[in-house]
């Protein structure tokens, strides 16, 4: 873990805050937020019916034969089932839900409601650290021991003041936006007054997870050292925050994640619950982003996100 590999002894940075307050409009908050919702409707395809004409000798009469529709593959049928189950899950709880996932070893990907925009809450902290590390790379530098200590508190304990410290260091919204363009995020909007009110989609968050997971390869602007820093911290979050994406893990698989949670007055004090991360083993490399909002309680929101994570693993990694 980073705490063993990178950190020098440093003074405590304060008590971690839960993502539970909201800033006044236009002010710098001590907590984070969530947003606009949209709905994407999965499209379905209907097998076409092929016809052939057989000639008959010696007459000119013709007969037409109809072939049976081709049956979908087991994998395709499984993803169709996943769409139906996620749709039913969203309707059952009356929430907005977006899921994006890819299993790199098989090359299979999946999205459902992945362009719905929802505020990040504390998953933005992974983006803040990725931005800082990318900026340092550009200058040929590595994070200092003090920066690593602040990053440790921000990711492992989800400390808000630490997030503000690094958010200011990267240049607030403009700094994050420039890095996000290089990470391939296309629908994410950042704001100076609150990193936690960043608007994003599951599709974009999967791209961020991909940039972190693919660090050191041509698929990511991050180098291998930056990827190690991020993933080690995301693997070592405090026990009470090891929910969400982790529900899709089996046995001793490695789980690296960052979660966000926030009751939002713009949603009638209903909760935003988000989870992004990566699950790996010798036979698996699953990258997953689940965003959701309008939950009546934090507990129910976590339950819904974990159901979505487990369903996605079950149907995608077949």
N, C-alpha and C positions, 0 to 999 in steps of 0.2 A: 504494500500500500504506500501511497505517497507520504503518509506520515512517517514511515520508516525510511523511505528511499531519498526523499528530497529535503525534509524540513530540518532547520536548526531549531534550537530551543528558543521559543518566543513567548512573550507575555500574552495572557488570554485576551481575546478580542471582545469579550462581552457575551451576554446570554443570547442564544438564538431565539428569534421571534417566530411565532406561528404566522402564516399568511392569513391574517384575519382582519386587518383594519383597512380603511380606505382613505386616500388623500382627498383634500378639498380640490376642486377643479383648478388646474393650473399651478398647483403647489407641489413641492417635492415631498413625497410620502415616505413613511417609514415602513410601509407594507405594500403589497402588490395587488393586482386586479384581474377582470375578464370581459365578453363583448357581443359583437354582431354575430348573428347566426344566419346560416344559409342552409339550404338542403340540396344535396345532389341526388339525383335519382339514377340508380344503376340502370344501365341499358341491358336489354336481353336480346338475344338473337334467335331467330327461328330457323331450323334447318330447312333448306330448300328441297323441293321434290324434283328429281331428275327424271327425264323421260327419254326413251330411245325408240326408234322406229325400225322394226324388223321387216325386210322385204320377203315376199312369199312368191315362190316360183311354181307353176308358170304364169300365174295371174298377176295383176298389178295391185292386188289387195294388200293392205298393210295393217299390222297390229301394233298397238302401243303397250309397252310394259312399264310399270312404275317401280322404281327401286325404293326399298324401305329407307326412311331417314337414318342418317348415320348417328349412332349413339355417341353422346359426349364421352370423353375420356373420364377415368375415375377422378383425376386431378381437377378437371374442369367442372365436373359435377360437384365435387367437394367445395369449390369456391362459390358455385351457385348456391349451395346450401348455406355457406357462410354469410353471403349477402342477405339471404332470407332470415337467418337467425339474428344478425345484427339489426336488421330492420325491425324485427319483432321485439328485440331488447329495447331499442329506442322508443318504440310505441308503448311498450308495457310500462316504462317508467316516465314517459312524457319528457324526454330529454333530447338535447342536440348532441350528436355523437359523430365523431370523425375518426377513421382508422386508416392508417397506411403502414404497410409492412413489406419487407422483402427477405427472402431466405437466400443468401448469396451462394451457398454451395449447390443448390438446385437451380438457381436462377429464377425462381418463381416469385412473383410480386402480387400484391393485392391492395386495392383501395376501396373504401366505402365512405361516402360523405367526406372525402378527404380535402375538399375545397371549402368546407364550412369554416368561417373565420371565427375564432374564439380567442379571448385574451389569454396570455401565457401564464399569468401568475409566476411562480418561481421556476418554471422550466426555462425562463429567460436567462437564468444564472449560468446555465451551460453555454448559452450563446455569448454571454458577456466574457466568460473565461476563454472560449474559443477565439473571440475577437482580440483579447489581450495577447494571447499566445501568437496569433498571426501577425499582429503589429510588431511584437518583439522579434519574430523571425525576420520580418522585413528590414529591421535595423541590425540584424546579425547578433541579436542578444538572446539571453535566456531569462526567465523570471527570477527575480531576486528572492532571497529567503523570506523577506517581509511580504512580498507579493504572493509567494506560495502559502504563507501562513494565512493571509486574507482569503485566498482562493479555497483553502482547506475549510475555513469556517463557512464560506458562502455555499459550497457544494455539499459538504458532508452534513452540516447542521442547518443549511438553508438560512444562514444569518443575513438579515436585510441590510444592516449597516455595512457589512463587508461588501455586499453587492453594490451599494451606493459608492463605496470607495473605488472599486474597480470600474464601475460604469463611468465615473468621472474621469478616471485615468485613460479610458479608451476614447474619450471625446464625446460622451453621451450618445444621443440618437444617431448623429451623423457618422460617428465612428463605427457603431454597430451596423448601420445600413451599408457602409462601404464594404465591411467584411462579409455581410450576408450576401451581397451581390457575388462575391467570389465563392461563397459556399453554395451558390445556386438557388438561394431562397428568392422566390419571385412574388410572393403575396404577403410578405411580412412587413409591418409598419411599426417603427420605433418612435418613441416620444421622449423628449428631454425631461418632462415632468414626472415620468414614471416608467422605469424599465419593466415593471410588472404589468403595465397596461399595454404592452406590445401586442399587436394583433397578428395572428398567424393562423396557419392551417396545418392539418396533420400531414399533408403532402410536403409542405416546407419543412416541418420538423423531422420528417424522415430523411430529407436531404441533409439537414444538419447532423443527424445521427450518422448518416453515411460519410459525411466529411470527417467526423471524429473517428469513426471506425476504420476508414480508409486512409488515415494519416500515414504519410511515408510512401504512398503510392501515387501514381499519376491521376487517380480519381479524386484527390483532395489537395487543397493548397496548404494544408497543415503538414508539418514534418513528423517523423516518427516520435521524436521526443515530446512534442506537443500532444500527440494522441495518447501517449503513455500517461502524461500528467492528468489529462481529462478522464481517461477510463479508470485509472487507479482511484481517483477521488470518487467517481460515480459508482464504483464497486463498493466503496467503503462508507456509504451514507449511514447515519445512525440507525439503529434497529427500528425505531418507530416510524421511519420513513422508507422502509424496504417493502413498500406495497406497489400495486399497479402492474407494470410490465413483469415484475417478478412472478406473478401468478401463472405466467406461461412457461416458467422454467421447470425442468425435471431434475431430480437428484442433485448432483454436484456441479451442474452447469454453472458457468460464470455469468453473473448478472451485473450489469452496469446500468444505472438509471438515474434520472432526475425527475422529481415530481413537483407539481404545483397545485395549490388548493386555496380557494378564496370565496367567502360569501360576498355577493355583489349587490349593492343597493339598486343598481340599474336593472337587476333581474329579480327584484323583490326579495332581496337577501337570500336568494338561492345560490347554490355553490357551483363554482367552476372546479373541476377535478381533471388534471392532466397528468400523463405519464409518458416519458420517452426513454428509450434505452436499447440495449443490445444483450442478447443471450448467446453464449458460445459454448461449444464443446468440440471434441474431435470430429464430430459429424454434423455440426450445426453452426450456422452464423445467422441468427435471426435478428433483424433490426426492426423496431416497432415504435410507432407513435400513435397515441390515443388521446384525443382531446374531447372534452365534454362539458356541458353546462346545463343549468336549470335544475340541479338536484336539490331536494328539500333539506338534505343534511350531508355533512361530510362523509359519514359512514356509509350512507346509501350510495353516494357518488363513487367512493372507493370500490364498493361491491360491484357496481355496474362496469367500471373500468376494468376490474379484474376479470369479470365474466367475459368482456370483449377480448381481453388479452388471451385468456385460455382458449376461447373459441377460435381465435385467429391462428394460434399455434396448432390446434387440433386439425384444422382444415388446410392450412398452408404447408406445414411441414409433414406432408404425407409421402 
